Structure formats: structure tokens, C-alpha cells
Amino acid sequence: MADQSAATALLLGSFGILLLLQVPITFTLAISAVVTAAYLGLPLMVVVQQMVQGVRSFSLLAIPFFIIAGEMMGQGGISRRLILFSNLLVGRIRGGLAQVNCLASMFFGGISG
């Protein structure tokens, strides 16, 4: 069995070197994980199973939908109208910019869930 600190050094070292070589982060993470798993003597199937298990999380499913909702609000113009409406409600109050931001965020949260 390989030394734990050597495996950690290999993981961080390969990650850093690949980032310095400007390899995209997705490939950097995958290559670093596979290299470290090979060093530790783990079967490649274990790495694949762990990646699939991480993706199967139901709460992670919300992230792409929030991104899509934000893009739809931005392209559709509803975000601009919500900020103008929030500015109309609280923009005249002292510290109105911060309050407009908070109120618009409440509206965006109500829309996107």
C-alpha cells in the first residue's frame, strides 16, 4: 500500500502542474484523480463508481436549472424590469442601492425557487 502523504503530494502536484500547463479544469481534475488512483493501486472501476455516485446527488441537479433560469431572466428582460421595480419601491430611501439589491434578490429567489 502506498504512503498517504506521497499520494496527497502526487495529487496536488499533478493538479498544479496541469493547471500551470493551462489544461482545462475538468481534464485536470480527472487526470489527477486517475493518476492518484493508479498510484494507490485502486481499480479504475472504483474511480468511475465514485464519480457516478457524486453526480447522482439530487441537490446537485438544481444547479443547472438555476443557471438556466438566470439566463432566461437575463435574456427575456425580466431582470431589468425587476430591478427597475425594486428601485421604484426603495430607491429613494437612504442606502437605496443596497436595498434595491436585496429586494431584487428576493424577487429573483421567489421566481427561481
Biopython code that builds the backbone (N, CA, C, O; Angstrom):
import numpy as np
from Bio.PDB.StructureBuilder import StructureBuilder

atoms = [
    (1, "MET", "N", (0.838, -1.182, 0.000)),
    (1, "MET", "CA", (0.000, 0.000, 0.000)),
    (1, "MET", "C", (0.881, 1.243, 0.000)),
    (1, "MET", "O", (1.871, 1.304, 0.729)),
    (2, "ALA", "N", (0.533, 2.209, -0.795)),
    (2, "ALA", "CA", (1.334, 3.422, -0.936)),
    (2, "ALA", "C", (1.154, 4.332, 0.271)),
    (2, "ALA", "O", (0.158, 4.251, 0.991)),
    (3, "ASP", "N", (2.117, 5.180, 0.470)),
    (3, "ASP", "CA", (2.086, 6.127, 1.575)),
    (3, "ASP", "C", (1.036, 7.204, 1.294)),
    (3, "ASP", "O", (0.932, 7.708, 0.176)),
    (4, "GLN", "N", (0.257, 7.549, 2.332)),
    (4, "GLN", "CA", (-0.830, 8.519, 2.186)),
    (4, "GLN", "C", (-0.294, 9.911, 1.835)),
    (4, "GLN", "O", (-0.868, 10.596, 0.988)),
    (5, "SER", "N", (0.789, 10.331, 2.473)),
    (5, "SER", "CA", (1.323, 11.666, 2.194)),
    (5, "SER", "C", (1.922, 11.744, 0.787)),
    (5, "SER", "O", (1.856, 12.791, 0.144)),
    (6, "ALA", "N", (2.502, 10.649, 0.311)),
    (6, "ALA", "CA", (3.028, 10.638, -1.055)),
    (6, "ALA", "C", (1.891, 10.714, -2.068)),
    (6, "ALA", "O", (2.020, 11.370, -3.102)),
    (7, "ALA", "N", (0.779, 10.044, -1.773)),
    (7, "ALA", "CA", (-0.377, 10.101, -2.669)),
    (7, "ALA", "C", (-0.965, 11.509, -2.700)),
    (7, "ALA", "O", (-1.364, 12.001, -3.755)),
    (8, "THR", "N", (-1.016, 12.152, -1.533)),
    (8, "THR", "CA", (-1.520, 13.524, -1.479)),
    (8, "THR", "C", (-0.607, 14.461, -2.258)),
    (8, "THR", "O", (-1.079, 15.328, -2.994)),
    (9, "ALA", "N", (0.692, 14.286, -2.095)),
    (9, "ALA", "CA", (1.647, 15.113, -2.838)),
    (9, "ALA", "C", (1.514, 14.882, -4.344)),
    (9, "ALA", "O", (1.595, 15.827, -5.130)),
    (10, "LEU", "N", (1.312, 13.630, -4.740)),
    (10, "LEU", "CA", (1.128, 13.322, -6.159)),
    (10, "LEU", "C", (-0.138, 13.975, -6.699)),
    (10, "LEU", "O", (-0.135, 14.535, -7.795)),
    (11, "LEU", "N", (-1.218, 13.902, -5.930)),
    (11, "LEU", "CA", (-2.488, 14.503, -6.349)),
    (11, "LEU", "C", (-2.340, 16.006, -6.522)),
    (11, "LEU", "O", (-2.702, 16.551, -7.565)),
    (12, "LEU", "N", (-1.810, 16.681, -5.505)),
    (12, "LEU", "CA", (-1.677, 18.135, -5.574)),
    (12, "LEU", "C", (-0.634, 18.555, -6.609)),
    (12, "LEU", "O", (-0.804, 19.559, -7.301)),
    (13, "GLY", "N", (0.438, 17.782, -6.708)),
    (13, "GLY", "CA", (1.470, 18.107, -7.690)),
    (13, "GLY", "C", (0.975, 17.982, -9.114)),
    (13, "GLY", "O", (1.204, 18.870, -9.935)),
    (14, "SER", "N", (0.295, 16.881, -9.416)),
    (14, "SER", "CA", (-0.229, 16.709, -10.776)),
    (14, "SER", "C", (-1.301, 17.747, -11.079)),
    (14, "SER", "O", (-1.401, 18.235, -12.205)),
    (15, "PHE", "N", (-2.097, 18.081, -10.078)),
    (15, "PHE", "CA", (-3.123, 19.111, -10.252)),
    (15, "PHE", "C", (-2.474, 20.458, -10.569)),
    (15, "PHE", "O", (-2.889, 21.147, -11.500)),
    (16, "GLY", "N", (-1.463, 20.826, -9.797)),
    (16, "GLY", "CA", (-0.788, 22.104, -10.013)),
    (16, "GLY", "C", (-0.068, 22.173, -11.347)),
    (16, "GLY", "O", (-0.132, 23.190, -12.037)),
    (17, "ILE", "N", (0.617, 21.099, -11.714)),
    (17, "ILE", "CA", (1.349, 21.085, -12.985)),
    (17, "ILE", "C", (0.388, 21.200, -14.164)),
    (17, "ILE", "O", (0.644, 21.937, -15.115)),
    (18, "LEU", "N", (-0.714, 20.469, -14.092)),
    (18, "LEU", "CA", (-1.681, 20.533, -15.195)),
    (18, "LEU", "C", (-2.330, 21.912, -15.293)),
    (18, "LEU", "O", (-2.615, 22.392, -16.390)),
    (19, "LEU", "N", (-2.564, 22.548, -14.140)),
    (19, "LEU", "CA", (-3.105, 23.905, -14.184)),
    (19, "LEU", "C", (-2.099, 24.883, -14.777)),
    (19, "LEU", "O", (-2.468, 25.770, -15.546)),
    (20, "LEU", "N", (-0.821, 24.719, -14.419)),
    (20, "LEU", "CA", (0.212, 25.589, -14.988)),
    (20, "LEU", "C", (0.357, 25.387, -16.493)),
    (20, "LEU", "O", (0.714, 26.317, -17.215)),
    (21, "LEU", "N", (0.084, 24.184, -16.961)),
    (21, "LEU", "CA", (0.120, 23.900, -18.396)),
    (21, "LEU", "C", (-1.154, 24.351, -19.104)),
    (21, "LEU", "O", (-1.307, 24.147, -20.308)),
    (22, "GLN", "N", (-2.072, 24.966, -18.348)),
    (22, "GLN", "CA", (-3.342, 25.502, -18.846)),
    (22, "GLN", "C", (-4.239, 24.437, -19.454)),
    (22, "GLN", "O", (-4.921, 24.674, -20.451)),
    (23, "VAL", "N", (-4.229, 23.264, -18.843)),
    (23, "VAL", "CA", (-5.170, 22.210, -19.214)),
    (23, "VAL", "C", (-6.523, 22.599, -18.608)),
    (23, "VAL", "O", (-6.550, 23.059, -17.466)),
    (24, "PRO", "N", (-7.634, 22.440, -19.309)),
    (24, "PRO", "CA", (-8.941, 22.775, -18.737)),
    (24, "PRO", "C", (-9.180, 22.044, -17.410)),
    (24, "PRO", "O", (-8.731, 20.914, -17.216)),
    (25, "ILE", "N", (-9.892, 22.711, -16.511)),
    (25, "ILE", "CA", (-10.048, 22.222, -15.141)),
    (25, "ILE", "C", (-10.736, 20.861, -15.084)),
    (25, "ILE", "O", (-10.423, 20.057, -14.206)),
    (26, "THR", "N", (-11.654, 20.587, -15.987)),
    (26, "THR", "CA", (-12.327, 19.288, -15.961)),
    (26, "THR", "C", (-11.351, 18.156, -16.231)),
    (26, "THR", "O", (-11.380, 17.121, -15.565)),
    (27, "PHE", "N", (-10.488, 18.362, -17.214)),
    (27, "PHE", "CA", (-9.489, 17.339, -17.516)),
    (27, "PHE", "C", (-8.431, 17.269, -16.426)),
    (27, "PHE", "O", (-7.919, 16.193, -16.118)),
    (28, "THR", "N", (-8.104, 18.418, -15.844)),
    (28, "THR", "CA", (-7.120, 18.444, -14.758)),
    (28, "THR", "C", (-7.599, 17.619, -13.576)),
    (28, "THR", "O", (-6.842, 16.821, -13.022)),
    (29, "LEU", "N", (-8.851, 17.808, -13.192)),
    (29, "LEU", "CA", (-9.401, 17.038, -12.071)),
    (29, "LEU", "C", (-9.431, 15.546, -12.386)),
    (29, "LEU", "O", (-9.058, 14.722, -11.551)),
    (30, "ALA", "N", (-9.874, 15.204, -13.587)),
    (30, "ALA", "CA", (-9.987, 13.791, -13.952)),
    (30, "ALA", "C", (-8.620, 13.120, -14.036)),
    (30, "ALA", "O", (-8.436, 12.018, -13.518)),
    (31, "ILE", "N", (-7.675, 13.771, -14.676)),
    (31, "ILE", "CA", (-6.346, 13.172, -14.824)),
    (31, "ILE", "C", (-5.665, 13.023, -13.475)),
    (31, "ILE", "O", (-5.044, 11.996, -13.203)),
    (32, "SER", "N", (-5.775, 14.043, -12.624)),
    (32, "SER", "CA", (-5.160, 13.965, -11.294)),
    (32, "SER", "C", (-5.761, 12.828, -10.481)),
    (32, "SER", "O", (-5.038, 12.104, -9.795)),
    (33, "ALA", "N", (-7.075, 12.667, -10.552)),
    (33, "ALA", "CA", (-7.729, 11.592, -9.799)),
    (33, "ALA", "C", (-7.317, 10.221, -10.311)),
    (33, "ALA", "O", (-7.055, 9.318, -9.516)),
    (34, "VAL", "N", (-7.256, 10.053, -11.619)),
    (34, "VAL", "CA", (-6.889, 8.755, -12.191)),
    (34, "VAL", "C", (-5.430, 8.422, -11.891)),
    (34, "VAL", "O", (-5.111, 7.276, -11.574)),
    (35, "VAL", "N", (-4.542, 9.411, -11.988)),
    (35, "VAL", "CA", (-3.123, 9.174, -11.690)),
    (35, "VAL", "C", (-2.945, 8.779, -10.231)),
    (35, "VAL", "O", (-2.189, 7.857, -9.925)),
    (36, "THR", "N", (-3.635, 9.470, -9.328)),
    (36, "THR", "CA", (-3.512, 9.144, -7.906)),
    (36, "THR", "C", (-4.114, 7.779, -7.605)),
    (36, "THR", "O", (-3.553, 7.020, -6.815)),
    (37, "ALA", "N", (-5.241, 7.456, -8.217)),
    (37, "ALA", "CA", (-5.849, 6.139, -8.003)),
    (37, "ALA", "C", (-4.938, 5.035, -8.519)),
    (37, "ALA", "O", (-4.831, 3.979, -7.894)),
    (38, "ALA", "N", (-4.285, 5.265, -9.644)),
    (38, "ALA", "CA", (-3.348, 4.266, -10.170)),
    (38, "ALA", "C", (-2.153, 4.108, -9.237)),
    (38, "ALA", "O", (-1.666, 2.995, -9.038)),
    (39, "TYR", "N", (-1.680, 5.208, -8.667)),
    (39, "TYR", "CA", (-0.565, 5.144, -7.724)),
    (39, "TYR", "C", (-0.951, 4.359, -6.471)),
    (39, "TYR", "O", (-0.149, 3.596, -5.932)),
    (40, "LEU", "N", (-2.187, 4.556, -6.018)),
    (40, "LEU", "CA", (-2.654, 3.849, -4.819)),
    (40, "LEU", "C", (-3.026, 2.398, -5.107)),
    (40, "LEU", "O", (-3.251, 1.623, -4.178)),
    (41, "GLY", "N", (-3.092, 2.027, -6.362)),
    (41, "GLY", "CA", (-3.427, 0.655, -6.713)),
    (41, "GLY", "C", (-4.919, 0.370, -6.718)),
    (41, "GLY", "O", (-5.332, -0.788, -6.655)),
    (42, "LEU", "N", (-5.725, 1.414, -6.793)),
    (42, "LEU", "CA", (-7.177, 1.240, -6.848)),
    (42, "LEU", "C", (-7.594, 0.870, -8.267)),
    (42, "LEU", "O", (-7.027, 1.383, -9.232)),
    (43, "PRO", "N", (-8.572, -0.008, -8.402)),
    (43, "PRO", "CA", (-9.078, -0.306, -9.750)),
    (43, "PRO", "C", (-9.764, 0.926, -10.344)),
    (43, "PRO", "O", (-10.352, 1.727, -9.618)),
    (44, "LEU", "N", (-9.685, 1.068, -11.637)),
    (44, "LEU", "CA", (-10.287, 2.216, -12.310)),
    (44, "LEU", "C", (-11.801, 2.238, -12.120)),
    (44, "LEU", "O", (-12.416, 3.304, -12.146)),
    (45, "MET", "N", (-12.401, 1.067, -11.930)),
    (45, "MET", "CA", (-13.846, 0.989, -11.716)),
    (45, "MET", "C", (-14.256, 1.728, -10.443)),
    (45, "MET", "O", (-15.344, 2.302, -10.393)),
    (46, "VAL", "N", (-13.413, 1.725, -9.425)),
    (46, "VAL", "CA", (-13.719, 2.436, -8.180)),
    (46, "VAL", "C", (-13.800, 3.935, -8.441)),
    (46, "VAL", "O", (-14.678, 4.613, -7.908)),
    (47, "VAL", "N", (-12.893, 4.451, -9.254)),
    (47, "VAL", "CA", (-12.909, 5.875, -9.592)),
    (47, "VAL", "C", (-14.193, 6.224, -10.332)),
    (47, "VAL", "O", (-14.826, 7.238, -10.035)),
    (48, "VAL", "N", (-14.577, 5.398, -11.284)),
    (48, "VAL", "CA", (-15.797, 5.643, -12.057)),
    (48, "VAL", "C", (-17.024, 5.581, -11.150)),
    (48, "VAL", "O", (-17.914, 6.424, -11.262)),
    (49, "GLN", "N", (-17.084, 4.597, -10.257)),
    (49, "GLN", "CA", (-18.220, 4.472, -9.347)),
    (49, "GLN", "C", (-18.329, 5.682, -8.428)),
    (49, "GLN", "O", (-19.435, 6.150, -8.158)),
    (50, "GLN", "N", (-17.216, 6.191, -7.950)),
    (50, "GLN", "CA", (-17.241, 7.363, -7.077)),
    (50, "GLN", "C", (-17.705, 8.608, -7.829)),
    (50, "GLN", "O", (-18.420, 9.442, -7.274)),
    (51, "MET", "N", (-17.300, 8.734, -9.087)),
    (51, "MET", "CA", (-17.743, 9.885, -9.874)),
    (51, "MET", "C", (-19.240, 9.811, -10.142)),
    (51, "MET", "O", (-19.939, 10.821, -10.049)),
    (52, "VAL", "N", (-19.733, 8.630, -10.473)),
    (52, "VAL", "CA", (-21.165, 8.470, -10.731)),
    (52, "VAL", "C", (-21.960, 8.707, -9.455)),
    (52, "VAL", "O", (-23.028, 9.319, -9.501)),
    (53, "GLN", "N", (-21.466, 8.240, -8.331)),
    (53, "GLN", "CA", (-22.155, 8.443, -7.059)),
    (53, "GLN", "C", (-22.250, 9.930, -6.723)),
    (53, "GLN", "O", (-23.256, 10.375, -6.170)),
    (54, "GLY", "N", (-21.219, 10.698, -7.049)),
    (54, "GLY", "CA", (-21.252, 12.132, -6.788)),
    (54, "GLY", "C", (-22.248, 12.863, -7.661)),
    (54, "GLY", "O", (-22.846, 13.846, -7.226)),
    (55, "VAL", "N", (-22.435, 12.404, -8.877)),
    (55, "VAL", "CA", (-23.357, 13.058, -9.805)),
    (55, "VAL", "C", (-24.806, 12.694, -9.502)),
    (55, "VAL", "O", (-25.716, 13.438, -9.869)),
    (56, "ARG", "N", (-25.033, 11.578, -8.849)),
    (56, "ARG", "CA", (-26.394, 11.121, -8.583)),
    (56, "ARG", "C", (-27.080, 11.910, -7.476)),
    (56, "ARG", "O", (-28.239, 11.644, -7.160)),
    (57, "SER", "N", (-26.395, 12.861, -6.890)),
    (57, "SER", "CA", (-26.972, 13.667, -5.822)),
    (57, "SER", "C", (-28.115, 14.521, -6.379)),
    (57, "SER", "O", (-27.943, 15.240, -7.364)),
    (58, "PHE", "N", (-29.277, 14.433, -5.737)),
    (58, "PHE", "CA", (-30.453, 15.160, -6.220)),
    (58, "PHE", "C", (-30.278, 16.666, -6.058)),
    (58, "PHE", "O", (-30.758, 17.439, -6.888)),
    (59, "SER", "N", (-29.594, 17.085, -4.994)),
    (59, "SER", "CA", (-29.434, 18.522, -4.771)),
    (59, "SER", "C", (-28.540, 19.168, -5.827)),
    (59, "SER", "O", (-28.697, 20.355, -6.113)),
    (60, "LEU", "N", (-27.607, 18.419, -6.411)),
    (60, "LEU", "CA", (-26.771, 18.977, -7.470)),
    (60, "LEU", "C", (-27.546, 19.190, -8.763)),
    (60, "LEU", "O", (-27.098, 19.931, -9.638)),
    (61, "LEU", "N", (-28.685, 18.558, -8.891)),
    (61, "LEU", "CA", (-29.499, 18.711, -10.088)),
    (61, "LEU", "C", (-30.046, 20.133, -10.209)),
    (61, "LEU", "O", (-30.343, 20.589, -11.313)),
    (62, "ALA", "N", (-30.180, 20.835, -9.083)),
    (62, "ALA", "CA", (-30.736, 22.187, -9.104)),
    (62, "ALA", "C", (-29.791, 23.203, -9.729)),
    (62, "ALA", "O", (-30.248, 24.222, -10.246)),
    (63, "ILE", "N", (-28.499, 22.957, -9.696)),
    (63, "ILE", "CA", (-27.525, 23.950, -10.165)),
    (63, "ILE", "C", (-27.727, 24.311, -11.637)),
    (63, "ILE", "O", (-27.801, 25.499, -11.950)),
    (64, "PRO", "N", (-27.819, 23.340, -12.562)),
    (64, "PRO", "CA", (-28.037, 23.752, -13.959)),
    (64, "PRO", "C", (-29.369, 24.458, -14.167)),
    (64, "PRO", "O", (-29.476, 25.334, -15.025)),
    (65, "PHE", "N", (-30.381, 24.089, -13.396)),
    (65, "PHE", "CA", (-31.675, 24.745, -13.562)),
    (65, "PHE", "C", (-31.643, 26.189, -13.074)),
    (65, "PHE", "O", (-32.308, 27.045, -13.658)),
    (66, "PHE", "N", (-30.880, 26.484, -12.010)),
    (66, "PHE", "CA", (-30.726, 27.869, -11.573)),
    (66, "PHE", "C", (-29.977, 28.681, -12.628)),
    (66, "PHE", "O", (-30.300, 29.846, -12.860)),
    (67, "ILE", "N", (-28.992, 28.079, -13.257)),
    (67, "ILE", "CA", (-28.245, 28.777, -14.301)),
    (67, "ILE", "C", (-29.157, 29.058, -15.495)),
    (67, "ILE", "O", (-29.121, 30.151, -16.060)),
    (68, "ILE", "N", (-29.969, 28.081, -15.876)),
    (68, "ILE", "CA", (-30.901, 28.269, -16.992)),
    (68, "ILE", "C", (-31.935, 29.339, -16.653)),
    (68, "ILE", "O", (-32.259, 30.175, -17.496)),
    (69, "ALA", "N", (-32.455, 29.319, -15.423)),
    (69, "ALA", "CA", (-33.442, 30.325, -15.020)),
    (69, "ALA", "C", (-32.830, 31.723, -15.056)),
    (69, "ALA", "O", (-33.478, 32.664, -15.513)),
    (70, "GLY", "N", (-31.605, 31.872, -14.584)),
    (70, "GLY", "CA", (-30.942, 33.173, -14.624)),
    (70, "GLY", "C", (-30.706, 33.656, -16.041)),
    (70, "GLY", "O", (-30.877, 34.838, -16.341)),
    (71, "GLU", "N", (-30.314, 32.744, -16.905)),
    (71, "GLU", "CA", (-30.089, 33.113, -18.303)),
    (71, "GLU", "C", (-31.398, 33.517, -18.977)),
    (71, "GLU", "O", (-31.426, 34.466, -19.761)),
    (72, "MET", "N", (-32.478, 32.801, -18.675)),
    (72, "MET", "CA", (-33.780, 33.149, -19.254)),
    (72, "MET", "C", (-34.254, 34.508, -18.752)),
    (72, "MET", "O", (-34.805, 35.298, -19.518)),
    (73, "MET", "N", (-34.041, 34.782, -17.461)),
    (73, "MET", "CA", (-34.447, 36.085, -16.923)),
    (73, "MET", "C", (-33.605, 37.204, -17.530)),
    (73, "MET", "O", (-34.119, 38.290, -17.800)),
    (74, "GLY", "N", (-32.326, 36.949, -17.742)),
    (74, "GLY", "CA", (-31.463, 37.970, -18.331)),
    (74, "GLY", "C", (-31.794, 38.241, -19.787)),
    (74, "GLY", "O", (-31.860, 39.398, -20.203)),
    (75, "GLN", "N", (-32.002, 37.186, -20.566)),
    (75, "GLN", "CA", (-32.306, 37.348, -21.987)),
    (75, "GLN", "C", (-33.717, 37.882, -22.212)),
    (75, "GLN", "O", (-33.959, 38.629, -23.160)),
    (76, "GLY", "N", (-34.639, 37.502, -21.347)),
    (76, "GLY", "CA", (-36.024, 37.926, -21.503)),
    (76, "GLY", "C", (-36.300, 39.342, -21.036)),
    (76, "GLY", "O", (-37.354, 39.897, -21.345)),
    (77, "GLY", "N", (-35.367, 39.942, -20.292)),
    (77, "GLY", "CA", (-35.555, 41.308, -19.823)),
    (77, "GLY", "C", (-36.271, 41.423, -18.501)),
    (77, "GLY", "O", (-36.459, 42.532, -18.000)),
    (78, "ILE", "N", (-36.680, 40.302, -17.917)),
    (78, "ILE", "CA", (-37.402, 40.388, -16.651)),
    (78, "ILE", "C", (-36.492, 40.868, -15.525)),
    (78, "ILE", "O", (-36.960, 41.512, -14.585)),
    (79, "SER", "N", (-35.203, 40.564, -15.608)),
    (79, "SER", "CA", (-34.294, 41.006, -14.555)),
    (79, "SER", "C", (-34.184, 42.530, -14.542)),
    (79, "SER", "O", (-34.167, 43.139, -13.473)),
    (80, "ARG", "N", (-34.110, 43.142, -15.708)),
    (80, "ARG", "CA", (-34.042, 44.605, -15.774)),
    (80, "ARG", "C", (-35.311, 45.232, -15.218)),
    (80, "ARG", "O", (-35.251, 46.223, -14.490)),
    (81, "ARG", "N", (-36.465, 44.655, -15.561)),
    (81, "ARG", "CA", (-37.730, 45.196, -15.061)),
    (81, "ARG", "C", (-37.873, 45.006, -13.554)),
    (81, "ARG", "O", (-38.429, 45.868, -12.874)),
    (82, "LEU", "N", (-37.378, 43.882, -13.023)),
    (82, "LEU", "CA", (-37.434, 43.672, -11.577)),
    (82, "LEU", "C", (-36.546, 44.660, -10.831)),
    (82, "LEU", "O", (-36.917, 45.141, -9.760)),
    (83, "ILE", "N", (-35.389, 44.964, -11.382)),
    (83, "ILE", "CA", (-34.506, 45.936, -10.736)),
    (83, "ILE", "C", (-35.112, 47.332, -10.809)),
    (83, "ILE", "O", (-35.034, 48.085, -9.838)),
    (84, "LEU", "N", (-35.711, 47.690, -11.935)),
    (84, "LEU", "CA", (-36.378, 48.992, -12.035)),
    (84, "LEU", "C", (-37.541, 49.089, -11.057)),
    (84, "LEU", "O", (-37.742, 50.132, -10.434)),
    (85, "PHE", "N", (-38.311, 48.008, -10.916)),
    (85, "PHE", "CA", (-39.423, 47.997, -9.963)),
    (85, "PHE", "C", (-38.916, 48.114, -8.527)),
    (85, "PHE", "O", (-39.496, 48.840, -7.719)),
    (86, "SER", "N", (-37.846, 47.409, -8.212)),
    (86, "SER", "CA", (-37.267, 47.495, -6.871)),
    (86, "SER", "C", (-36.733, 48.896, -6.609)),
    (86, "SER", "O", (-36.860, 49.414, -5.499)),
    (87, "ASN", "N", (-36.143, 49.503, -7.616)),
    (87, "ASN", "CA", (-35.647, 50.869, -7.478)),
    (87, "ASN", "C", (-36.793, 51.842, -7.251)),
    (87, "ASN", "O", (-36.652, 52.802, -6.493)),
    (88, "LEU", "N", (-37.911, 51.604, -7.894)),
    (88, "LEU", "CA", (-39.090, 52.440, -7.705)),
    (88, "LEU", "C", (-39.606, 52.346, -6.271)),
    (88, "LEU", "O", (-40.035, 53.346, -5.695)),
    (89, "LEU", "N", (-39.564, 51.137, -5.693)),
    (89, "LEU", "CA", (-40.077, 50.939, -4.338)),
    (89, "LEU", "C", (-39.170, 51.523, -3.263)),
    (89, "LEU", "O", (-39.646, 52.225, -2.372)),
    (90, "VAL", "N", (-37.878, 51.246, -3.332)),
    (90, "VAL", "CA", (-36.986, 51.620, -2.225)),
    (90, "VAL", "C", (-35.786, 52.448, -2.666)),
    (90, "VAL", "O", (-34.909, 52.716, -1.844)),
    (91, "GLY", "N", (-35.708, 52.860, -3.912)),
    (91, "GLY", "CA", (-34.539, 53.578, -4.402)),
    (91, "GLY", "C", (-34.363, 54.955, -3.805)),
    (91, "GLY", "O", (-33.237, 55.450, -3.738)),
    (92, "ARG", "N", (-35.436, 55.593, -3.370)),
    (92, "ARG", "CA", (-35.351, 56.948, -2.849)),
    (92, "ARG", "C", (-34.901, 56.996, -1.389)),
    (92, "ARG", "O", (-34.527, 58.057, -0.889)),
    (93, "ILE", "N", (-34.936, 55.856, -0.708)),
    (93, "ILE", "CA", (-34.551, 55.775, 0.702)),
    (93, "ILE", "C", (-33.033, 55.818, 0.801)),
    (93, "ILE", "O", (-32.335, 55.365, -0.106)),
    (94, "ARG", "N", (-32.519, 56.365, 1.906)),
    (94, "ARG", "CA", (-31.075, 56.391, 2.121)),
    (94, "ARG", "C", (-30.545, 54.952, 2.129)),
    (94, "ARG", "O", (-31.118, 54.076, 2.776)),
    (95, "GLY", "N", (-29.473, 54.727, 1.420)),
    (95, "GLY", "CA", (-28.954, 53.368, 1.265)),
    (95, "GLY", "C", (-29.790, 52.575, 0.290)),
    (95, "GLY", "O", (-29.847, 51.348, 0.364)),
    (96, "GLY", "N", (-30.440, 53.273, -0.626)),
    (96, "GLY", "CA", (-31.379, 52.640, -1.540)),
    (96, "GLY", "C", (-30.759, 51.616, -2.471)),
    (96, "GLY", "O", (-31.405, 50.635, -2.841)),
    (97, "LEU", "N", (-29.492, 51.842, -2.855)),
    (97, "LEU", "CA", (-28.853, 50.898, -3.763)),
    (97, "LEU", "C", (-28.744, 49.517, -3.131)),
    (97, "LEU", "O", (-29.011, 48.507, -3.781)),
    (98, "ALA", "N", (-28.353, 49.476, -1.869)),
    (98, "ALA", "CA", (-28.258, 48.190, -1.173)),
    (98, "ALA", "C", (-29.639, 47.567, -0.994)),
    (98, "ALA", "O", (-29.800, 46.352, -1.114)),
    (99, "GLN", "N", (-30.628, 48.401, -0.709)),
    (99, "GLN", "CA", (-31.977, 47.876, -0.516)),
    (99, "GLN", "C", (-32.580, 47.399, -1.838)),
    (99, "GLN", "O", (-33.317, 46.413, -1.867)),
    (100, "VAL", "N", (-32.270, 48.092, -2.920)),
    (100, "VAL", "CA", (-32.720, 47.636, -4.241)),
    (100, "VAL", "C", (-32.115, 46.273, -4.537)),
    (100, "VAL", "O", (-32.790, 45.385, -5.058)),
    (101, "ASN", "N", (-30.848, 46.111, -4.205)),
    (101, "ASN", "CA", (-30.177, 44.833, -4.423)),
    (101, "ASN", "C", (-30.855, 43.725, -3.621)),
    (101, "ASN", "O", (-31.121, 42.647, -4.152)),
    (102, "CYS", "N", (-31.134, 43.985, -2.349)),
    (102, "CYS", "CA", (-31.776, 42.962, -1.505)),
    (102, "CYS", "C", (-33.183, 42.640, -1.998)),
    (102, "CYS", "O", (-33.568, 41.472, -2.057)),
    (103, "LEU", "N", (-33.947, 43.664, -2.349)),
    (103, "LEU", "CA", (-35.319, 43.443, -2.804)),
    (103, "LEU", "C", (-35.345, 42.697, -4.142)),
    (103, "LEU", "O", (-36.152, 41.788, -4.334)),
    (104, "ALA", "N", (-34.464, 43.083, -5.061)),
    (104, "ALA", "CA", (-34.403, 42.375, -6.346)),
    (104, "ALA", "C", (-33.980, 40.927, -6.135)),
    (104, "ALA", "O", (-34.479, 40.032, -6.817)),
    (105, "SER", "N", (-33.062, 40.686, -5.194)),
    (105, "SER", "CA", (-32.653, 39.310, -4.903)),
    (105, "SER", "C", (-33.813, 38.505, -4.338)),
    (105, "SER", "O", (-33.946, 37.317, -4.633)),
    (106, "MET", "N", (-34.653, 39.141, -3.531)),
    (106, "MET", "CA", (-35.842, 38.441, -3.018)),
    (106, "MET", "C", (-36.776, 38.069, -4.163)),
    (106, "MET", "O", (-37.320, 36.965, -4.190)),
    (107, "PHE", "N", (-36.961, 38.982, -5.103)),
    (107, "PHE", "CA", (-37.822, 38.685, -6.244)),
    (107, "PHE", "C", (-37.243, 37.555, -7.099)),
    (107, "PHE", "O", (-37.964, 36.648, -7.514)),
    (108, "PHE", "N", (-35.935, 37.620, -7.355)),
    (108, "PHE", "CA", (-35.289, 36.564, -8.143)),
    (108, "PHE", "C", (-35.402, 35.219, -7.442)),
    (108, "PHE", "O", (-35.641, 34.196, -8.084)),
    (109, "GLY", "N", (-35.229, 35.222, -6.124)),
    (109, "GLY", "CA", (-35.365, 33.981, -5.362)),
    (109, "GLY", "C", (-36.783, 33.437, -5.414)),
    (109, "GLY", "O", (-36.991, 32.226, -5.489)),
    (110, "GLY", "N", (-37.754, 34.338, -5.372)),
    (110, "GLY", "CA", (-39.142, 33.904, -5.464)),
    (110, "GLY", "C", (-39.484, 33.318, -6.823)),
    (110, "GLY", "O", (-40.287, 32.391, -6.927)),
    (111, "ILE", "N", (-38.872, 33.863, -7.857)),
    (111, "ILE", "CA", (-39.142, 33.365, -9.206)),
    (111, "ILE", "C", (-38.462, 32.023, -9.447)),
    (111, "ILE", "O", (-39.076, 31.084, -9.954)),
    (112, "SER", "N", (-37.180, 31.945, -9.077)),
    (112, "SER", "CA", (-36.423, 30.735, -9.409)),
    (112, "SER", "C", (-36.564, 29.636, -8.369)),
    (112, "SER", "O", (-36.186, 28.493, -8.627)),
    (113, "GLY", "N", (-37.084, 29.949, -7.233)),
    (113, "GLY", "CA", (-37.297, 28.922, -6.218)),
    (113, "GLY", "C", (-36.158, 28.867, -5.295)),
    (113, "GLY", "O", (-36.154, 28.058, -4.367)),
]
sb = StructureBuilder()
sb.init_structure("model")
sb.init_model(0)
sb.init_chain("A")
sb.init_seg("    ")
for serial, (resi, resn, name, xyz) in enumerate(atoms, 1):
    if name == "N":
        sb.init_residue(resn, " ", resi, " ")
    sb.init_atom(name, np.array(xyz, "f"), 0.0, 1.0, " ", f" {name:<3s}", serial, name[0])
structure = sb.get_structure()
